Amino acid sequence: MAPRDPYLARINRALRDLGSSVSLEISPSGGRLRLRASLPTPDGGWKQRRITTAFPYPSGVDQARQLAEELGRDLELHRRGLEAFPLDRWLQPARTPGEDSAGISGQEAVSRTETWWRQQRRRGPSADVTWTTTYAAPLRPLLSQADVTIDTLRAVVESKPIGSCSRRKAALAATAVAQALEMGTEAVQELRVLGKGYTPLKDAAPRNLPGDDEIVAVIDGLPSGWQWAAGICATYGARPHEALLMPEVENNGLVVIRGGKTGARQGLPLPKAWIDRWDLRSKRLPAINLDRDHRTVGSQLGVALRRHEAPFLPYDLRHAWAVRAIHNPQISPSLAAKSLGHSLMVHTSLYQRWFDSASMASLVAQM
């Protein structure tokens, strides 16, 4: 990233020494250089913007620096009231040399997005499945498009019902395209906002989750390997693939999830009595092929529960653990979030209605 690049850091210091308010940085795709500066707006205000240049990094640094100096001069003349700022010049989208003015086709946009997405960080073994299901599938309508614009991406998102999981995924995928094609921060933010409104539990109520007696009755009747995996989900709130691939129950009763969707963590047993009930310290797994991606492995627990006519889904065991933790005064929301392997913000967002219910019940008890 630009702030950590010593070469750009020296150039930006030199620009500041010249009195320029413009700095250079590398675009998210790592391909081109951008100018960062506060620019005047038509209403008389100022707003920080990033202007993507046509110059690649690092070979185009000298040209980008000259452009930064020109922008700095235009800004200084505007601040002194000597000249109007040429917004049209600086806010025109940049194109690489030789780029077709007709734009980028859908197939090319999806290809560039996949390349960009894989470069953002180190991807795990399930990267191919994640790309296919979370990005490639929602972006399929783009493949027939001759020119991808912000209007095209907006249409992809708006074709899905408001507040639905499919709309959230479409917005996530469309945002990735906007970032990969360097459409600008405003386009990225607009697409993100279009996808808001979905939560996995938005239609759930406490009565929809299984009670402890119902959970015990089902898991007691499962074969040994499936009983152990389902018991890990119920007792520790583990995700299905984590229960099958990554857990080790320690002698003190904590579970260690080695890896997983959000990295390694420890988890609390709730209730602790279930450890002995299903002998969770003695690891035993069902006879299935575990050498597959996380999504496929995790889905097998759902198949097993349906086969044994369980009236709930594997993830309901995780949600039931979270609600159980809310009503346990010894477990803070922060500790529960860490045990489940997600952030406190995600935790409170998902389970807000249960937090509210628990708070109201506590107040009534004190009246």
LUMLUM-755795 format. One record per residue (C-alpha): residue in one letter; x, y, z. Coordinates in Angstrom, 3 decimals, padded with zeros to 6 digits. Layout:
BEGIN
<site resn="a" east="X" north="Y" up="Z"/>
...
This chain:
BEGIN
<site resn="m" east="000.000" north="000.000" up="000.000"/>
<site resn="a" east="001.155" north="003.547" up="-000.717"/>
<site resn="p" east="001.654" north="004.776" up="002.890"/>
<site resn="r" east="004.158" north="001.969" up="003.492"/>
<site resn="d" east="005.969" north="002.250" up="000.168"/>
<site resn="p" east="009.318" north="004.022" up="000.870"/>
<site resn="y" east="009.654" north="005.162" up="-002.747"/>
<site resn="l" east="006.266" north="006.917" up="-002.787"/>
<site resn="a" east="006.811" north="008.182" up="000.753"/>
<site resn="r" east="009.919" north="010.085" up="-000.414"/>
<site resn="i" east="008.052" north="011.514" up="-003.402"/>
<site resn="n" east="005.134" north="012.603" up="-001.228"/>
<site resn="r" east="007.518" north="014.315" up="001.198"/>
<site resn="a" east="009.060" north="016.168" up="-001.723"/>
<site resn="l" east="005.596" north="017.252" up="-002.889"/>
<site resn="r" east="004.790" north="018.550" up="000.595"/>
<site resn="d" east="008.089" north="020.446" up="000.673"/>
<site resn="l" east="006.969" north="022.175" up="-002.512"/>
<site resn="g" east="003.794" north="023.230" up="-000.742"/>
<site resn="s" east="001.599" north="020.807" up="-002.695"/>
<site resn="s" east="-001.498" north="019.326" up="-001.059"/>
<site resn="v" east="-001.511" north="016.396" up="-003.501"/>
<site resn="s" east="-000.020" north="012.973" up="-002.790"/>
<site resn="l" east="000.483" north="009.767" up="-004.765"/>
<site resn="e" east="-000.763" north="006.299" up="-003.898"/>
<site resn="i" east="-001.198" north="002.933" up="-005.571"/>
<site resn="s" east="-004.644" north="001.869" up="-006.732"/>
<site resn="p" east="-006.256" north="-001.134" up="-004.923"/>
<site resn="s" east="-005.536" north="-003.363" up="-007.905"/>
<site resn="g" east="-001.851" north="-002.467" up="-007.637"/>
<site resn="g" east="-001.732" north="-001.579" up="-011.303"/>
<site resn="r" east="-001.922" north="002.212" up="-011.555"/>
<site resn="l" east="-001.032" north="005.318" up="-009.611"/>
<site resn="r" east="-003.629" north="007.645" up="-008.109"/>
<site resn="l" east="-003.599" north="011.282" up="-007.005"/>
<site resn="r" east="-005.149" north="012.017" up="-003.614"/>
<site resn="a" east="-006.242" north="015.546" up="-002.740"/>
<site resn="s" east="-009.122" north="017.656" up="-001.438"/>
<site resn="l" east="-010.873" north="019.182" up="-004.453"/>
<site resn="p" east="-013.431" north="022.003" up="-004.550"/>
<site resn="t" east="-017.041" north="021.029" up="-005.190"/>
<site resn="p" east="-019.600" north="022.967" up="-007.247"/>
<site resn="d" east="-021.455" north="023.991" up="-004.060"/>
<site resn="g" east="-018.383" north="025.768" up="-002.692"/>
<site resn="g" east="-017.183" north="023.021" up="-000.349"/>
<site resn="w" east="-014.202" north="020.684" up="-000.463"/>
<site resn="k" east="-014.094" north="016.903" up="-000.679"/>
<site resn="q" east="-011.197" north="014.453" up="-000.668"/>
<site resn="r" east="-010.990" north="012.552" up="-003.939"/>
<site resn="r" east="-008.775" north="009.981" up="-005.569"/>
<site resn="i" east="-007.978" north="010.417" up="-009.232"/>
<site resn="t" east="-006.723" north="007.311" up="-011.016"/>
<site resn="t" east="-004.065" north="008.117" up="-013.606"/>
<site resn="a" east="-003.100" north="006.201" up="-016.734"/>
<site resn="f" east="000.398" north="005.610" up="-015.366"/>
<site resn="p" east="001.460" north="002.163" up="-014.087"/>
<site resn="y" east="003.421" north="001.596" up="-010.905"/>
<site resn="p" east="006.392" north="001.869" up="-010.636"/>
<site resn="s" east="007.418" north="002.792" up="-014.189"/>
<site resn="g" east="005.010" north="005.728" up="-014.394"/>
<site resn="v" east="005.943" north="007.422" up="-011.119"/>
<site resn="d" east="007.742" north="010.366" up="-012.772"/>
<site resn="q" east="004.761" north="011.126" up="-015.019"/>
<site resn="a" east="002.340" north="010.797" up="-012.096"/>
<site resn="r" east="004.470" north="013.151" up="-010.026"/>
<site resn="q" east="004.346" north="015.780" up="-012.782"/>
<site resn="l" east="000.572" north="015.377" up="-012.873"/>
<site resn="a" east="000.449" north="015.813" up="-009.081"/>
<site resn="e" east="002.437" north="019.046" up="-009.357"/>
<site resn="e" east="000.033" north="020.329" up="-012.031"/>
<site resn="l" east="-002.968" north="019.512" up="-009.859"/>
<site resn="g" east="-001.296" north="021.227" up="-006.918"/>
<site resn="r" east="-000.781" north="024.408" up="-008.981"/>
<site resn="d" east="-004.432" north="024.409" up="-010.096"/>
<site resn="l" east="-005.560" north="024.024" up="-006.487"/>
<site resn="e" east="-003.274" north="026.824" up="-005.285"/>
<site resn="l" east="-004.500" north="029.227" up="-007.990"/>
<site resn="h" east="-008.082" north="028.405" up="-007.015"/>
<site resn="r" east="-007.425" north="028.973" up="-003.298"/>
<site resn="r" east="-005.946" north="032.401" up="-004.062"/>
<site resn="g" east="-008.978" north="033.297" up="-006.164"/>
<site resn="l" east="-006.874" north="033.759" up="-009.279"/>
<site resn="e" east="-008.506" north="031.079" up="-011.430"/>
<site resn="a" east="-011.550" north="028.827" up="-011.313"/>
<site resn="f" east="-010.663" north="025.225" up="-010.642"/>
<site resn="p" east="-010.929" north="023.095" up="-013.848"/>
<site resn="l" east="-013.157" north="020.323" up="-012.483"/>
<site resn="d" east="-013.831" north="018.881" up="-015.942"/>
<site resn="r" east="-010.131" north="018.273" up="-016.490"/>
<site resn="w" east="-009.432" north="016.474" up="-013.248"/>
<site resn="l" east="-012.614" north="014.458" up="-012.816"/>
<site resn="q" east="-012.550" north="012.810" up="-016.228"/>
<site resn="p" east="-012.027" north="009.059" up="-015.805"/>
<site resn="a" east="-008.503" north="008.020" up="-016.711"/>
<site resn="r" east="-007.847" north="005.418" up="-019.357"/>
<site resn="t" east="-004.725" north="003.410" up="-019.935"/>
<site resn="p" east="-002.899" north="004.060" up="-023.215"/>
<site resn="g" east="-004.649" north="002.250" up="-026.079"/>
<site resn="e" east="-007.726" north="001.347" up="-024.043"/>
<site resn="d" east="-010.855" north="001.046" up="-026.144"/>
<site resn="s" east="-013.067" north="004.062" up="-025.611"/>
<site resn="a" east="-016.126" north="001.800" up="-025.829"/>
<site resn="g" east="-015.338" north="000.478" up="-022.348"/>
<site resn="i" east="-014.805" north="-002.968" up="-020.905"/>
<site resn="s" east="-016.903" north="-005.994" up="-021.804"/>
<site resn="g" east="-018.628" north="-008.088" up="-019.176"/>
<site resn="q" east="-016.340" north="-011.060" up="-019.697"/>
<site resn="e" east="-013.260" north="-008.872" up="-019.379"/>
<site resn="a" east="-014.703" north="-007.166" up="-016.285"/>
<site resn="v" east="-015.348" north="-010.478" up="-014.537"/>
<site resn="s" east="-011.883" north="-011.742" up="-015.487"/>
<site resn="r" east="-010.201" north="-008.609" up="-014.146"/>
<site resn="t" east="-012.283" north="-008.785" up="-010.985"/>
<site resn="e" east="-011.245" north="-012.365" up="-010.277"/>
<site resn="t" east="-007.580" north="-011.437" up="-010.748"/>
<site resn="w" east="-007.977" north="-008.419" up="-008.469"/>
<site resn="w" east="-009.898" north="-010.410" up="-005.820"/>
<site resn="r" east="-007.284" north="-013.132" up="-005.619"/>
<site resn="q" east="-004.514" north="-010.554" up="-005.215"/>
<site resn="q" east="-006.100" north="-008.755" up="-002.254"/>
<site resn="r" east="-004.926" north="-011.221" up="000.357"/>
<site resn="r" east="-003.760" north="-014.764" up="000.803"/>
<site resn="r" east="-006.663" north="-017.082" up="-000.023"/>
<site resn="g" east="-007.332" north="-020.410" up="001.662"/>
<site resn="p" east="-008.181" north="-023.798" up="000.159"/>
<site resn="s" east="-011.832" north="-022.830" up="-000.299"/>
<site resn="a" east="-010.998" north="-019.793" up="-002.464"/>
<site resn="d" east="-012.271" north="-021.383" up="-005.686"/>
<site resn="v" east="-015.624" north="-022.240" up="-004.122"/>
<site resn="t" east="-015.907" north="-018.771" up="-002.548"/>
<site resn="w" east="-015.201" north="-017.076" up="-005.867"/>
<site resn="t" east="-017.684" north="-019.275" up="-007.745"/>
<site resn="t" east="-020.586" north="-018.982" up="-005.291"/>
<site resn="t" east="-020.134" north="-015.482" up="-003.868"/>
<site resn="y" east="-018.813" north="-013.590" up="-006.891"/>
<site resn="a" east="-019.012" north="-015.467" up="-010.212"/>
<site resn="a" east="-022.640" north="-016.565" up="-009.763"/>
<site resn="p" east="-024.058" north="-013.057" up="-009.046"/>
<site resn="l" east="-021.924" north="-011.617" up="-011.861"/>
<site resn="r" east="-023.174" north="-014.083" up="-014.483"/>
<site resn="p" east="-025.561" north="-011.480" up="-016.043"/>
<site resn="l" east="-022.520" north="-009.346" up="-016.909"/>
<site resn="l" east="-021.055" north="-011.952" up="-019.253"/>
<site resn="s" east="-023.405" north="-010.971" up="-022.077"/>
<site resn="q" east="-022.800" north="-007.217" up="-021.678"/>
<site resn="a" east="-020.696" north="-005.343" up="-024.219"/>
<site resn="d" east="-019.889" north="-002.476" up="-021.853"/>
<site resn="v" east="-019.834" north="-002.534" up="-018.044"/>
<site resn="t" east="-020.657" north="000.771" up="-016.340"/>
<site resn="i" east="-021.924" north="001.802" up="-012.932"/>
<site resn="d" east="-025.456" north="001.595" up="-014.386"/>
<site resn="t" east="-024.815" north="-002.025" up="-015.374"/>
<site resn="l" east="-023.602" north="-002.919" up="-011.894"/>
<site resn="r" east="-026.472" north="-001.048" up="-010.272"/>
<site resn="a" east="-028.921" north="-003.101" up="-012.352"/>
<site resn="v" east="-027.277" north="-006.367" up="-011.222"/>
<site resn="v" east="-027.891" north="-005.448" up="-007.583"/>
<site resn="e" east="-031.356" north="-003.977" up="-008.044"/>
<site resn="s" east="-032.562" north="-007.115" up="-009.839"/>
<site resn="k" east="-032.574" north="-008.876" up="-006.448"/>
<site resn="p" east="-035.257" north="-008.368" up="-003.749"/>
<site resn="i" east="-034.480" north="-005.639" up="-001.227"/>
<site resn="g" east="-033.118" north="-007.024" up="002.036"/>
<site resn="s" east="-032.466" north="-010.498" up="000.597"/>
<site resn="c" east="-029.309" north="-012.559" up="000.889"/>
<site resn="s" east="-029.076" north="-012.677" up="-002.922"/>
<site resn="r" east="-029.096" north="-008.871" up="-003.068"/>
<site resn="r" east="-026.338" north="-008.671" up="-000.451"/>
<site resn="k" east="-024.204" north="-011.090" up="-002.488"/>
<site resn="a" east="-024.907" north="-009.206" up="-005.715"/>
<site resn="a" east="-023.824" north="-005.950" up="-004.058"/>
<site resn="l" east="-020.670" north="-007.571" up="-002.722"/>
<site resn="a" east="-019.782" north="-008.897" up="-006.171"/>
<site resn="a" east="-020.662" north="-005.649" up="-007.959"/>
<site resn="t" east="-018.577" north="-003.683" up="-005.459"/>
<site resn="a" east="-015.620" north="-005.923" up="-006.246"/>
<site resn="v" east="-016.024" north="-005.143" up="-009.951"/>
<site resn="a" east="-016.148" north="-001.411" up="-009.239"/>
<site resn="q" east="-012.962" north="-001.683" up="-007.196"/>
<site resn="a" east="-011.168" north="-003.838" up="-009.745"/>
<site resn="l" east="-012.102" north="-001.473" up="-012.586"/>
<site resn="e" east="-011.261" north="001.560" up="-010.433"/>
<site resn="m" east="-014.630" north="003.247" up="-010.876"/>
<site resn="g" east="-014.042" north="005.440" up="-007.840"/>
<site resn="t" east="-015.031" north="005.574" up="-004.189"/>
<site resn="e" east="-018.473" north="007.054" up="-004.874"/>
<site resn="a" east="-019.447" north="004.126" up="-007.117"/>
<site resn="v" east="-018.140" north="001.615" up="-004.576"/>
<site resn="q" east="-020.045" north="003.260" up="-001.740"/>
<site resn="e" east="-023.275" north="003.445" up="-003.755"/>
<site resn="l" east="-023.171" north="-000.268" up="-004.559"/>
<site resn="r" east="-022.446" north="-001.154" up="-000.938"/>
<site resn="v" east="-025.451" north="000.846" up="000.238"/>
<site resn="l" east="-027.708" north="-000.881" up="-002.309"/>
<site resn="g" east="-026.889" north="-004.243" up="-000.710"/>
<site resn="k" east="-027.687" north="-003.282" up="002.869"/>
<site resn="g" east="-030.678" north="-004.560" up="004.826"/>
<site resn="y" east="-029.966" north="-008.284" up="005.022"/>
<site resn="t" east="-029.324" north="-010.235" up="008.219"/>
<site resn="p" east="-029.399" north="-014.049" up="008.515"/>
<site resn="l" east="-031.833" north="-013.810" up="011.419"/>
<site resn="k" east="-034.072" north="-010.988" up="010.198"/>
<site resn="d" east="-037.138" north="-013.243" up="010.028"/>
<site resn="a" east="-036.271" north="-015.336" up="013.066"/>
<site resn="a" east="-037.853" north="-015.139" up="016.496"/>
<site resn="p" east="-036.832" north="-016.929" up="019.712"/>
<site resn="r" east="-039.509" north="-019.597" up="019.246"/>
<site resn="n" east="-038.001" north="-020.545" up="015.853"/>
<site resn="l" east="-034.774" north="-021.780" up="017.458"/>
<site resn="p" east="-034.657" north="-025.224" up="019.091"/>
<site resn="g" east="-034.817" north="-025.430" up="022.869"/>
<site resn="d" east="-032.275" north="-027.364" up="024.904"/>
<site resn="d" east="-034.591" north="-030.347" up="025.403"/>
<site resn="e" east="-035.235" north="-030.574" up="021.654"/>
<site resn="i" east="-031.509" north="-030.363" up="020.892"/>
<site resn="v" east="-030.674" north="-033.094" up="023.398"/>
<site resn="a" east="-033.395" north="-035.406" up="022.091"/>
<site resn="v" east="-032.101" north="-035.178" up="018.513"/>
<site resn="i" east="-028.368" north="-035.430" up="019.248"/>
<site resn="d" east="-028.884" north="-038.329" up="021.679"/>
<site resn="g" east="-030.329" north="-040.309" up="018.767"/>
<site resn="l" east="-027.539" north="-039.665" up="016.258"/>
<site resn="p" east="-024.821" north="-042.213" up="015.338"/>
<site resn="s" east="-021.583" north="-041.759" up="017.256"/>
<site resn="g" east="-019.648" north="-039.704" up="014.654"/>
<site resn="w" east="-022.522" north="-037.383" up="013.830"/>
<site resn="q" east="-023.393" north="-037.100" up="017.507"/>
<site resn="w" east="-019.900" north="-035.805" up="018.223"/>
<site resn="a" east="-019.987" north="-033.239" up="015.379"/>
<site resn="a" east="-023.486" north="-032.018" up="016.221"/>
<site resn="g" east="-022.546" north="-031.950" up="019.903"/>
<site resn="i" east="-019.620" north="-029.633" up="019.113"/>
<site resn="c" east="-021.967" north="-027.292" up="017.241"/>
<site resn="a" east="-024.532" north="-027.300" up="020.060"/>
<site resn="t" east="-022.113" north="-027.047" up="022.995"/>
<site resn="y" east="-019.691" north="-024.516" up="021.534"/>
<site resn="g" east="-021.644" north="-022.758" up="018.781"/>
<site resn="a" east="-019.162" north="-023.968" up="016.163"/>
<site resn="r" east="-019.898" north="-023.680" up="012.471"/>
<site resn="p" east="-020.676" north="-027.048" up="010.824"/>
<site resn="h" east="-017.425" north="-027.234" up="008.837"/>
<site resn="e" east="-015.450" north="-026.250" up="011.929"/>
<site resn="a" east="-017.041" north="-029.066" up="013.922"/>
<site resn="l" east="-016.016" north="-031.602" up="011.290"/>
<site resn="l" east="-012.549" north="-030.304" up="010.406"/>
<site resn="m" east="-010.971" north="-028.193" up="013.120"/>
<site resn="p" east="-011.974" north="-028.799" up="016.783"/>
<site resn="e" east="-010.065" north="-030.215" up="019.716"/>
<site resn="v" east="-011.737" north="-030.301" up="023.143"/>
<site resn="e" east="-009.171" north="-029.692" up="025.867"/>
<site resn="n" east="-009.172" north="-031.253" up="029.320"/>
<site resn="n" east="-010.457" north="-028.010" up="030.877"/>
<site resn="g" east="-013.554" north="-028.106" up="028.664"/>
<site resn="l" east="-012.609" north="-025.357" up="026.205"/>
<site resn="v" east="-012.636" north="-026.152" up="022.514"/>
<site resn="v" east="-009.827" north="-025.032" up="020.223"/>
<site resn="i" east="-010.872" north="-024.309" up="016.647"/>
<site resn="r" east="-007.677" north="-024.538" up="014.605"/>
<site resn="g" east="-008.367" north="-022.301" up="011.629"/>
<site resn="g" east="-011.845" north="-021.749" up="010.331"/>
<site resn="k" east="-013.643" north="-018.887" up="008.633"/>
<site resn="t" east="-012.286" north="-016.239" up="011.014"/>
<site resn="g" east="-009.035" north="-017.849" up="012.198"/>
<site resn="a" east="-008.060" north="-019.912" up="015.240"/>
<site resn="r" east="-009.904" north="-019.357" up="018.520"/>
<site resn="q" east="-011.054" north="-020.916" up="021.778"/>
<site resn="g" east="-014.696" north="-021.543" up="022.604"/>
<site resn="l" east="-016.744" north="-021.822" up="025.777"/>
<site resn="p" east="-018.994" north="-024.829" up="026.537"/>
<site resn="l" east="-022.598" north="-023.857" up="027.197"/>
<site resn="p" east="-023.848" north="-025.863" up="028.959"/>
<site resn="k" east="-020.751" north="-027.638" up="030.203"/>
<site resn="a" east="-022.753" north="-030.769" up="031.107"/>
<site resn="w" east="-023.084" north="-031.592" up="027.396"/>
<site resn="i" east="-019.353" north="-032.335" up="027.207"/>
<site resn="d" east="-019.815" north="-035.484" up="029.292"/>
<site resn="r" east="-023.252" north="-036.290" up="027.927"/>
<site resn="w" east="-021.846" north="-036.777" up="024.416"/>
<site resn="d" east="-018.247" north="-037.553" up="025.477"/>
<site resn="l" east="-016.912" north="-034.621" up="023.463"/>
<site resn="r" east="-013.352" north="-035.013" up="024.748"/>
<site resn="s" east="-013.145" north="-038.253" up="022.740"/>
<site resn="k" east="-012.979" north="-037.097" up="019.149"/>
<site resn="r" east="-014.803" north="-039.283" up="016.659"/>
<site resn="l" east="-015.894" north="-038.364" up="013.161"/>
<site resn="p" east="-018.409" north="-039.793" up="010.708"/>
<site resn="a" east="-017.117" north="-041.855" up="007.802"/>
<site resn="i" east="-017.247" north="-039.151" up="005.138"/>
<site resn="n" east="-014.677" north="-037.622" up="002.799"/>
<site resn="l" east="-013.207" north="-034.644" up="004.681"/>
<site resn="d" east="-010.710" north="-033.800" up="001.934"/>
<site resn="r" east="-013.066" north="-031.324" up="000.295"/>
<site resn="d" east="-013.797" north="-027.611" up="000.539"/>
<site resn="h" east="-015.327" north="-026.251" up="003.742"/>
<site resn="r" east="-018.729" north="-025.551" up="002.224"/>
<site resn="t" east="-019.164" north="-029.102" up="000.965"/>
<site resn="v" east="-017.929" north="-030.715" up="004.179"/>
<site resn="g" east="-020.128" north="-028.518" up="006.368"/>
<site resn="s" east="-023.231" north="-029.299" up="004.318"/>
<site resn="q" east="-022.914" north="-032.979" up="005.226"/>
<site resn="l" east="-024.039" north="-032.288" up="008.800"/>
<site resn="g" east="-027.245" north="-030.823" up="007.414"/>
<site resn="v" east="-027.761" north="-033.971" up="005.332"/>
<site resn="a" east="-027.287" north="-036.134" up="008.430"/>
<site resn="l" east="-029.744" north="-034.091" up="010.498"/>
<site resn="r" east="-032.387" north="-034.281" up="007.758"/>
<site resn="r" east="-031.847" north="-038.020" up="007.488"/>
<site resn="h" east="-032.643" north="-038.353" up="011.184"/>
<site resn="e" east="-035.638" north="-035.994" up="010.841"/>
<site resn="a" east="-034.227" north="-033.216" up="013.014"/>
<site resn="p" east="-036.626" north="-030.234" up="013.104"/>
<site resn="f" east="-033.764" north="-027.730" up="012.906"/>
<site resn="l" east="-030.713" north="-026.872" up="010.792"/>
<site resn="p" east="-027.044" north="-027.110" up="011.840"/>
<site resn="y" east="-026.699" north="-023.334" up="012.066"/>
<site resn="d" east="-029.685" north="-023.234" up="014.433"/>
<site resn="l" east="-027.401" north="-024.931" up="016.987"/>
<site resn="r" east="-024.951" north="-022.041" up="016.657"/>
<site resn="h" east="-027.704" north="-019.439" up="016.980"/>
<site resn="a" east="-029.179" north="-021.264" up="019.974"/>
<site resn="w" east="-025.762" north="-021.143" up="021.681"/>
<site resn="a" east="-025.584" north="-017.382" up="021.080"/>
<site resn="v" east="-029.041" north="-016.797" up="022.574"/>
<site resn="r" east="-028.170" north="-019.051" up="025.515"/>
<site resn="a" east="-025.067" north="-016.918" up="026.126"/>
<site resn="i" east="-027.140" north="-013.717" up="026.100"/>
<site resn="h" east="-029.166" north="-015.007" up="029.056"/>
<site resn="n" east="-026.039" north="-016.032" up="030.971"/>
<site resn="p" east="-024.877" north="-013.035" up="033.077"/>
<site resn="q" east="-021.354" north="-014.498" up="033.361"/>
<site resn="i" east="-020.760" north="-014.248" up="029.609"/>
<site resn="s" east="-020.302" north="-010.752" up="028.224"/>
<site resn="p" east="-021.276" north="-009.986" up="024.607"/>
<site resn="s" east="-017.585" north="-009.486" up="023.805"/>
<site resn="l" east="-016.641" north="-012.904" up="025.214"/>
<site resn="a" east="-019.528" north="-014.570" up="023.399"/>
<site resn="a" east="-018.466" north="-012.961" up="020.125"/>
<site resn="k" east="-014.887" north="-014.192" up="020.573"/>
<site resn="s" east="-016.119" north="-017.678" up="021.396"/>
<site resn="l" east="-018.245" north="-017.750" up="018.230"/>
<site resn="g" east="-015.427" north="-016.347" up="016.092"/>
<site resn="h" east="-016.869" north="-013.089" up="014.857"/>
<site resn="s" east="-016.667" north="-009.423" up="015.799"/>
<site resn="l" east="-018.687" north="-007.755" up="018.539"/>
<site resn="m" east="-020.360" north="-005.584" up="015.896"/>
<site resn="v" east="-021.535" north="-008.632" up="013.946"/>
<site resn="h" east="-022.609" north="-010.335" up="017.168"/>
<site resn="t" east="-024.770" north="-007.469" up="018.412"/>
<site resn="s" east="-026.194" north="-006.868" up="014.940"/>
<site resn="l" east="-027.281" north="-010.483" up="014.477"/>
<site resn="y" east="-028.698" north="-011.009" up="017.951"/>
<site resn="q" east="-029.996" north="-007.526" up="018.812"/>
<site resn="r" east="-033.582" north="-008.649" up="019.337"/>
<site resn="w" east="-032.483" north="-011.228" up="021.869"/>
<site resn="f" east="-030.348" north="-008.641" up="023.657"/>
<site resn="d" east="-033.405" north="-006.373" up="023.833"/>
<site resn="s" east="-035.599" north="-009.229" up="025.078"/>
<site resn="a" east="-033.099" north="-010.164" up="027.798"/>
<site resn="s" east="-032.788" north="-006.535" up="028.932"/>
<site resn="m" east="-036.561" north="-006.111" up="029.140"/>
<site resn="a" east="-036.958" north="-009.355" up="031.090"/>
<site resn="s" east="-034.277" north="-008.220" up="033.551"/>
<site resn="l" east="-036.000" north="-004.879" up="034.069"/>
<site resn="v" east="-039.391" north="-006.524" up="034.650"/>
<site resn="a" east="-037.836" north="-008.838" up="037.245"/>
<site resn="q" east="-036.508" north="-005.823" up="039.155"/>
<site resn="m" east="-039.842" north="-003.927" up="039.168"/>
